[in-house]
Amino acid sequence: MTILQRYGTTLRIYDNGGRTIDRYSILPPRWAKEYKEMQPGIFASIAASERPFHPQGFGQHCSALPGPHLGKRIKWADLPADVQQFARESFPEFSKRSRFQAIAKQSQKLSAPAAFR
């Protein structure tokens, strides 16, 4: 079984069960060299609460070393919708697009002048 089949995405998603405000940690795949930091094994990542866009929520870019200390690996479908959106915005090349985003992108292509595509 592949990572994509097991978790629904190539992103590495961890849930610490709510022990801290940054409950969800999301890292790019191991092979995403453009997100590796200077120190070995450290990746640019994001951390979020259940509502990262809410004024009292938490959503931040950070660096992280992947592993069980971040919590349990979970599936894309187990993430709250706001956290999925935060992941899409932070790692668009590795995230599933929502149906709305796919429609919006298609309409942008149709309405933008050829010089701006």
C-alpha positions in Angstrom: 0.0 0.0 0.0 1.4 3.4 -1.0 1.6 6.5 1.2 -1.0 8.1 -1.1 -3.4 5.2 -0.6 -2.8 5.0 3.1 -3.1 8.7 4.0 -4.9 10.3 1.0 -2.0 12.7 0.4 1.8 12.8 0.1 1.9 15.3 2.9 2.9 14.0 6.3 0.2 14.9 8.7 0.4 14.5 12.5 -2.2 15.0 15.2 -1.1 15.2 18.9 -4.7 14.8 20.1 -5.0 18.4 21.3 -2.2 18.3 23.9 -1.0 21.7 22.6 -2.4 24.6 20.7 -0.5 23.5 17.5 -2.4 20.2 17.4 -1.8 19.5 13.7 1.7 19.4 12.2 1.9 19.1 8.4 5.2 18.5 6.6 6.0 18.0 2.9 7.1 14.6 1.6 10.6 13.4 2.5 11.6 13.9 -1.2 10.6 17.6 -1.3 14.1 19.0 -1.3 13.0 22.6 -1.7 11.4 22.4 1.8 14.5 20.9 3.6 16.2 23.2 6.0 19.9 23.5 6.6 20.0 21.0 9.4 19.6 17.3 8.4 16.1 15.9 8.7 14.5 19.3 9.4 11.7 20.5 7.1 9.8 23.7 6.6 6.3 22.8 7.8 3.1 24.2 9.2 1.4 23.8 12.6 -2.3 24.6 13.3 -5.1 24.3 15.7 -8.5 23.2 14.5 -9.3 26.7 13.2 -6.1 28.3 11.9 -7.9 31.3 10.4 -9.9 32.2 13.5 -8.6 35.2 15.5 -8.2 32.9 18.5 -6.9 30.0 16.4 -3.3 29.1 15.6 -1.8 28.6 12.1 1.9 29.2 11.6 4.8 28.3 9.4 7.7 26.6 11.3 10.4 24.0 11.0 10.0 20.5 12.2 11.7 17.1 12.5 9.2 14.4 11.5 8.5 11.7 13.9 6.1 10.3 16.6 6.9 13.2 18.9 4.6 15.3 16.7 1.7 12.9 17.4 0.0 10.1 15.4 0.0 10.1 11.6 -3.5 10.7 10.3 -5.3 10.8 6.9 -6.1 13.9 4.9 -9.8 13.2 5.4 -9.3 13.4 9.2 -8.2 17.0 9.0 -10.8 19.7 9.7 -11.7 21.7 6.6 -9.9 24.9 7.8 -6.7 23.0 8.3 -7.0 21.4 4.9 -7.3 24.8 3.4 -4.3 26.0 5.3 -2.3 23.1 4.0 -3.5 23.7 0.4 -2.3 27.3 0.7 1.0 26.4 2.2 1.8 23.3 0.1 -0.3 23.7 -3.1 1.9 21.3 -5.1 1.3 18.4 -2.6 -2.2 19.1 -1.5 -5.5 17.9 -2.9 -7.4 20.8 -4.4 -11.0 21.4 -3.3 -13.7 21.2 -6.0 -14.2 24.9 -5.5 -10.6 25.7 -6.2 -10.5 23.7 -9.3 -13.5 25.5 -10.7 -12.1 28.9 -9.7 -8.8 28.1 -11.4 -10.5 27.1 -14.5 -12.6 30.2 -14.6 -9.5 32.4 -14.1 -7.9 30.8 -17.2 -11.0 31.6 -19.2 -11.4 35.2 -18.0 -7.7 36.3 -18.0 -6.2 37.9 -21.1 -3.8 35.6 -22.9 -0.9 37.9 -22.0 -1.5 37.2 -18.3 -1.9 33.4 -18.4 
